[in-house]
Amino acid sequence: VLRPYIKTFLIIECEEGVVNRVLPGTAPVIAFRFKGTVNYIKENAVETLPASMISGLRKSVRLINYTKDSGNLLVQFREGGIAAFSKQPAHELFEESIALANLFPATSIDSLEEQLALADTHTQRIHSVEAFLQAHLSGAKDDTLVIAALQQIHQHHGDVKMKELAAQLFISQDAFEKRFRKVVGTTPKQFASLIKMQLVVQQKQALQSFTETAYEGGYFDQAHFNKAFKNFTGLTPSEFFRSKPLW
């Protein structure tokens, strides 16, 4: 029932404290903390995150501090999947991380948090979250036009002219962008940029030529590429590919 909308469930447990570099994704994520504390680090400030929260799409990296003996269950949506559970336009979550009670009844969230804290196994926790999500399925129909646009953007690795894409879908560019933002969470152009940069950072080893990569990705020059890359990862290309792998 949930497979069309949910990409995966992810359990994160930390015996020791760790700071994770979270790169921008292409769909919202719900995080349930069932033990310990999780902090958001920004410009030398530390912000403790709610026990149940949702994060929208972002264009820049985030640093998340998982404290010692913390445990979290993440729900990673498919692109546009959040629309099946909430009537709130997805673009209102852009660059935001807010308490889940802003989208769902606080009583049902309180009950779920208690179940997650008392559960003996991760399987029990996942079953509880599945039941919560199924109970909040809205029954809204999928936007087939937006789905077709997503397929085109992926097929062309983000190198798509939005005016031409809108024309192919027989819709004005303005109307297309509004529908896309509402369902996916950002503009088609910004989404395409995320796809392009994700393909770069998924390289398993350091790139041989950053200049060549910049031009292949549709960037004006290497300086433009380097700026976009650092905004996405928080590091220069050389620093990033020398760093430890992300998890």
Buried (B, 14 or more C-beta within 10 A) or exposed (E): EBEEBBBEBEEBBBEEBBEBBBBBBBBBBBBBBBEBBBBBEEEEEEEEBBBBBBBBBBBEBBBBBBBEEBBBBBBBBBBBBBBBBBEBBBBBBBBBBBBBBBBBEEEBBEEBBEBBBEBEEBEEBBEBBBEBBEEBEEEEEBBEBBBEBBEBBBEBBBEBEBEEBBEEBEBEBEEBBBBBBBBBBBBBBBBBBBBBBBBBBEEEEEBEEBEEBBEBBBBEEBEEBBEBBBEBBBBBBEEBBEEEEEE
